[in-house]
Amino acid sequence: MPDEKEKTVADPCDAYMSMRPIWNKCRAICAGEEAVKSHDTLVTDEDNFLVPFSPSMSQVQYDFLKREAELPGVTSEFAHLLVGSLLRREPEVSCETAPEGAIDWIVQEFGADSSPLVSFMDNLLWEEVTVTRGWTFVDYSGELPYPVSWKAESVINWRHTNKALTMVIVAVLEEVTATNEFHPTTRTVYHVHEVVEGAYQIRRFVKKSDNDYEVLGPPSVPLMFDKPLAYIPAWPNNGEVDPVLPFLLVLINKEIALYNKITRRNHLLYNASTYTPYTIGVEETAFKKIVQAGLGSWLNLPEGAEIGVLKAPTESLADLEKSIAAGFEEMAKLGVRMLSPENSQSGVALQLRNASQTARVGIMNTRIGVIMRQVIAFMINWRYGTEVKAEDVKFDLQSDFSMYTRDDAWLRIITEWYENGHIPRSIWVRILRNSEALPDDYNDDDGLLEIAKSENFAKTYLEKIDASEDQ
């Protein structure tokens, strides 16, 4: 790192530098085996996941070891399960004070490319689960505001008070004019979002030479209601401006340990499946003839010479298998349950196992909901010129995040609460929908109307039967 006097707009802050290796590790493990092997490039890199057998291992030997490496992939599957569980249904968004059509716009055309809200939430949740350091920034281009996702690695510096952000520096790859129309040049541009004298502005810098950066044009000042904003329209998705340890870091570290154990087992299996002969008392010329003869040939050895075979490392294999099984059990105790069906070995089923993991997912669900209410209120106000407050917006990402299957007894209890007047019908219907007892597109008003028509039809039909019997 350069000295304080030599630091420029492109130099990350200390907190960023301390977290960057952790983010790289989490992204690689959650991305899968190919990303993990790409992460471990040089044998001398101390940040490698796969540890060499010895410091003297050559690069060729390390590359061969990586070909034998095997990542369990449990954390990656678990991360996908968490994101999928939180997006099992489309997020529920409503706001009584919003203009007509505003909520439909948010739900159906939320993204910059008019993509729906659920697509944006898919990327947001993946960032939150893997590195727990994503940001949502609202930009305005043309006629409509739209959200932009900032990854953890993009936000290289920040400053804040107890109440709000005062500065955020984001590294953005931008295409610049080039002589080749088919392959434009991409350069890193540093966007400085800051509040100066109570007004929000953006300055842009690009590298000119070493430790020298050129300002690209005058600062841009976004306007809202024809006035500059008083704050930076960017929010950390978990509500924490300063970085925190990733959500799955403990599981990721456990899987890295398993990655090394399984790879060493594979290496021993390779050695155990081959024979390593040795000779005693054989001169070099005779030794070459023995080697060229190959295994299974008749050999006439000189007097006093012998041939043997090294013992395969089967005992070490047994110990490693026990250690690997214990590693999986440790991950299970941390909240991941691995269920291999007895009649099929085609895959692994994962689900939340304990209250701790359920609580953490619940906290993540709640924090993201609070931030999205602010984002949605801001976007509606910027487009329609309204003054919708964040507390006016209802955003329910996933109320049924625990992923425990609700049995019949539980649903009967909820129904009894409704029938006895302990909960309103809207809450009862919502619970049934979240428990998949009702379809996601069920409309209770239409359902009640259909029930009423069915009851009237049945009543009229019975009256006709009674009348015919009297005649």
N, C-alpha and C positions, 0 to 999 in steps of 0.2 A: 504494500500500500504506500502511496506517496505521502510526503509530509503534509501537514495541514495547509501550509502556504501554497503547495503545489497542486492541491486538489482542484478539480474542475467540475463542471456540471455533470460530466459523465461518470464521475467516481461514486460508487455506491456508499451508503452509510455503513457504519460498523455492524448494526443489527442485521442488515441485509447480508453482509459478508459472512456472518456467523451462521445464518440460516440456509444459505445457498447450497452447501453440501448436503444438508438434510433433505431439502426439496428435491435435489437430484436423485438421492437415494430412494425417496418415496415414489417419485415418478417412475423410476426404472422398475422397481419391484411391482408396482401396480400395473405397469404396461406389459409385463410378461417376460418370458425367458429371452427372447431376441433382444429386448431393450437392456436386460441385465448383462448379457454377453457383450453388447456394444459398449456398455459402461466400463467394463474391465478391458482396457486396451493394452496398456503397457504393464509388464510384470513388476516394474519398480514403483508403480503408483500405489501410494499408501492408502488411498481411498477405495481400492478394489474391494468388491464383495467376496470374490473367490481368493482365498489366501494361498499362496504357493506353499509347497511342502517344505521348502528351504529357501533362504535368501540367495543361494547360489543357482537357483533354477533359471535356465536360459529362456529367452523369449519364445523360441521354438517349442520347448517343453511346456511352457505355459499355454501356448496356443493349442497344443495337443490336449492338455488338461481341460481346457474350456470345451473342447469337442465332446468330452465325456461328462461335462457338467449337466446337471438336471435340476431345474427349479420346480418345487412343488406346485406353485401357482395358487396356493390357498388364499393368500391375501388379495390377489387380483380378483378372484372369483367373489370373495367376500365384499370387496369394494363395489363391484358391479351389482351384487345383490342389494346392498344398501341403497344405491342410487335407484335401482329398479323398484325397490319397495316404497321409496318416497315419491315415486312417479307412477305408482300403480294406477292412479286415476289423475285426471286433469285437475290442476289446482283450482280451488274455488275462490273466485274473486267477485266482490260486490262493493258497491258504494252508493248510498242513498242520495248523497249530495252531488254526485257526478252528473254531467250533462248526458243527454240521451245518446246512446251509441258509443260512449267512452269506454265502457267495460268490454263491449264486444271488440272494440279496437285493441284493447290491452290483451285480451285472451287470444284473438285470432291473428293479429298483425303486430305483434310486440317487437320483433326484431328489425334490424336495419333493412333486411331483405324481405320484410313483411312476413317473416316466419312466425309461427304461433308461440305463445308464452312457454308451452311445455318444452319446446326445442331449446330455448334459452336456459330454462331451469335444468335441463339435462347436463349442459356444459357447466353451469354454475355448481351443481351438486357434485360433479366429478372433481372439480377443483377443491371443493370444501372437504370431500372425503379423503383425497389423496394428499394434499399439502396444507389444507386448512388456511389458505392465504389468497383467496380470490377477491377481486374488487368489481363493483358495478359502477360504471361512469355513464352519465346521460349526456349525449351529444345532440346537436341540432344542425341538420343540414337540409336545406330545401324547405319543405312545409311541415315535416313531422319530427318530433324528438324521438330518439331511439337509444337503447342501452348498448354499451360496449363492455365486454368482459376484459378486465386486466388480469393477466396471470401474475403469479407471485414473482417470477423472474423479471417482469417488465417494470414493476414499481421499485425503483432502485434507491429512492430517497424520499423522505417525508418529514413534515414538521406539524405539530399540533399543540393546541392548548387543551385545557380540560373540557372545553365545550365544542370545539370544531377544528377541522383541518385548516392549516394556514399555508401549506405548500406540499405538493406532490410532484415528483419528477418521474416521468414514464419514458422508457426507451421503446421507440416504435420503429419498425422496419417500414420504410416508404420507398416507392418506386420514383426515381428521378429521370429526367429527360436523358436519353442516350442516343447515340448515332445508330445503334442497331434496333430496328423497330420490333424485332421478334424476341429480343432478350434485353429488356430494360434493366438498368443498373439499380440495385437495391442498396440503400444506405440507412444507417441508424440515425434517426432524428430524435432528439431529446426534448420532450414537451414539459415545460415547467408550468404547472397549474398553481396559481398563487392568489392570495388576497392582498391587494395593495391599497392602503387607505380606504378600506371598506368595500372595494370593488374587485370582483373576480376577473382575472385575465390569464391569457396563455401566451408564453413566449416559446419559440422554437429555436433549437441550436443544432448545428451539424459540425462535424469535425473538419477543421481546416488543416491543421498540422498537429504535431505532438504538443499536448497541453494547450492547444489554441482552438477555440470553437467559434464559429461564425453565427451571428444571429440572423435568422431567416425572416426578414420583414419586421414590421412593427408588431407590438402585442395585439392579439385579437381579444375583443371584449364582447362576449355573448350577452345579449339583451333579453330580458324577460319583462313584459309589460312596458317595453321601451326604456327600461332602466337596467343598469348592470346588476348582476347577481351579487349578493352580499356574502356568498359562501361557495365552496367548491362542490359541484354536483357529483360527488364520488363517495361511495360507501363501501367499507370492507364487509364482505358478505357475512362474516361471523360477528360483526359488531366491534371487533378489536382492531384498533389502528396499528398497534405494535404487534409484531408476529408472535404466534404461539406455536407450541409443538404440534405437529400434525396429528390428526385424529387416530390414525392407524400405526403410529410409530412403533409402539411396543410389539404389535404383531409383525411388523416389517422386520424388526431386529431379530425376532424369533425365526422368521423364515430365512433370513440370511444365514443364521447358524445352521438351519436344516439344509440349506443349499450347499454348504461346505461339507456337511456330514454325508449327504447323499452322493455328492461328487466323489468323495474319497471312497465310499463303498463301491461306486461304479468302477473306479480305478483298480481297486483290489479285486473286483470280479473279473476284470480284464486280465489281471496277472494270474488269478486262480484258474482261469480257463486255458492257460498256456503252460508249457513245461520249460523249465530253465535247466538244461543239462550242464554238468561240469565234469572236467577230467582231472586226474591226479597222475603225475609221473609220465605224461605223454609229451614227447618233443614237438616242436612247432610243425615240422613237415608231416609227421603222423597225425597231428591234431587237425591240420587242414584236410587231410584225407578223410578223417572221421566226420568232420563237419559236412564235407561234400557228399558223403555217403547218405546222410539223412537219417532220421529216426526210423526204426523198424528194419534197419539193414544189419546183416551179420558183420561184426567187426572183430578183427584179430589184433588184440592189444599186446604191447610189449610186456614182458614179465615185470611184475610189480606195479603196473598201471591199472587204473580203474575208472569207471564212468558212473556218475550218480545224477540224481535230479533233486533240485531244491524243493523244499516242502511248500505247498501252496498256503497262502495266508488265510486259511478258513477260520481259524479261531478269532482273528481280528474282525472278520466279516460278521461273525455272530455278535460280537460286542457292539459293532457299529449298528447292526439292525436293532438292538435293544435301545441304543442311544437315539436312533431316528424315531422309534416308536414313542419314546419318552418326550421327544421334541414335539411331536404331533399332539400328545396329551397336554403339554404345557400350553399350546395354542388353544386347545379346546377349553382349558380352564380360564383363559382370558376372554372367552365369549364366542368362539367359533366351534360349532359342533359338526364333525365330519361323519356322515352316514354313508357307508358303502353297502348297497343292497346285497343280500346273500346270494340272490340268483342272478346278479348282474354286476359286472365290474366296469361298466361303461362310463361312470362318472362319480362325482362326489356331491352330495346335497349339503348345503350350508344354511344355517339359520341362526338368529340370535338365541343365545342360550341363557344368559343371566340378566339380572336386573340392572347391573352396572352398564352393560352395553346398551340396553334398552333406554336407560336414563340419558346416556350420552347422545343417542340418536334423537331422543325427545328434545334435548337442549338445542341441538343443531337445528332441528325442525322449527323450534320457537324463535331462535335468533334470526334465521333466514327469513321467517315470516315478518318479523319486526322491520328488517331492512327493506324487504320488498314492498311493504306498505309505504315507506318513505319514497322509494323509487317510483312507484305507481302514482302516488299523489303528486309528485313533482312533474312527472310526464303529462298528466292530465292538465295540471295548471298551466304548463308551458304551452300546450297546444290550444286549449280552450279559453285561456285567460281567466280561469276561475281561481278560487282560493280554497280548494279542497285540502283538508288537514289529514295527516297520516292516520290519526286515530279514527277518521271517518271511513277509511278503507278496511275492508275485511279481506284478508288473504290467508287461506288455509291450504298449506302445501299438502299435508297428509296427516289427518287425525289418527288414522290407524297405522302408526309407524312401528308398532311393536312386533308385527308379523306373527303373532301367535294366533293360531286358528281358533275362532270362536265356536264353541260347541253348541249343541241344541239347548242344553240347560241354561247357558248364559243368555241366549236369545229369548228363551221363555221368561227369564227374570226381567229382562228389559221390556218385554211385552206386557208383563204384569204391572210394571211401574207405569206404563202408558195407560193401561186400562183402569188403574186405580187413581189416575190423575196426578201422579208424582212427577212426571215429565211431560212436556208438550208434545204434540204429534210431530212437529217439525224435527225435534231432536230424535224421536223414535225412528222416523223415516231415514234420517241422516245416518244413524247407527246401523240400521239394516243395510243401507247402501254401502257403507264402508266395510261391512262384514260380508259383502257380496251376496246377501240374501235378496237384494233387489238389484236390477240392472243399473248401470251408471247413468243412463239417460232417462230414468224413471222420473216422471213429473207428477207430483202428488195431486195437484189441482185436476189434471186430466184423469188421474186414477179415481179420485172421489166422484167426479162427474160420471165416469163409466160405472162405478159401483151403484150410484143413485139410479142410473138408467136401468141397470140390471135388476135392482130391487123393485122399481116401478113396473118393469115388464113382468117380473114374477108375480107381483101383487095382482096385476090386471089379469094374468093368465089364470090364477087361482080363483079370482072372482067369476070368470067365465065358466070355470068348471063347476063351481057351486051353483050358479044360475041354471046350468043344464041339468044338474041333478034334481033341483027343485021342480023343473018342468016334467 
